[in-house]
């Protein structure tokens, strides 16, 4: 089971515990209804934590586990990294099935721009600017990687010049 599925199961167990505590109490039922209407998982978790439906020690322990297993889903939203943060302190954002990781520019690491990595549909796209590339300056750099194993094909189009085929190598290193 992957961490995200484990986190979802843990959250569902917490919610089931809350539903047991609520029983027939109208006020508790209203809290459960509000939790069900809330779209964001971290908001659902916050409502559960702030309710009296689950013992606080249990809620705290499960919250810590959820944050460790799936911080992008259960943390209270993206927090800006302080200006002195290093490139090793990325921000992670989730949008539907995609994740976007942002690493701030770091002169110490020769990174002239923030680095963005988008992962969706088994493809990773890294985007940044290079300060220098030969005689050119401030050049866009894009790295695309199909994260699936085995032979396959990656189609890439740049500046509306048509698709280019990039075969994914087979495990033995030969092209597909």
Protein Blocks (a to p, Z undefined) as FASTA:
>chain_A
ZZklmmmmmmmmmmmmmmmmnmmafklmmmmmmmmmpmblklmmmmmmmpckbcfklmmm
mmmmmmmmmmmlmpgbjadddfkbcfklccdddehjbccddddddfklopabdcddddee
hiacdddddfbgcjbghiacdddddfbgcjddddddeehiapaddddddfkopaZZ
